[in-house]
């Protein structure tokens, strides 16, 4: 069993990721829903490339042919002043 941590934010090992793929996960979005990978504070910036490499190895799909994850807008609208860190 490979206990190498792949997603530090969600504390997921390579073996846990591979098991989800072997049980049917075929996209990054599916892995995200099943394991929360990419949903931590870094939003997948650290783990996404490694997850995609593992997904490519397990499924045989080339990296350039993979479906990219869905990007959603923030749930709560914010003002431009909040974005600029200005006082109202
Ligand atoms: S390392 Fe995976 S979400 Fe941050």
Boltz pocket constraint, residues with backbone or C-beta under 6 A from the ligand:
constraints:
  - pocket:
      binder: B
      contacts: [[A, 6], [A, 7], [A, 8], [A, 9], [A, 10], [A, 36], [A, 37], [A, 38], [A, 39], [A, 40], [A, 41], [A, 42], [A, 43], [A, 44], [A, 45], [A, 46], [A, 47], [A, 48]]
      max_distance: 6.0
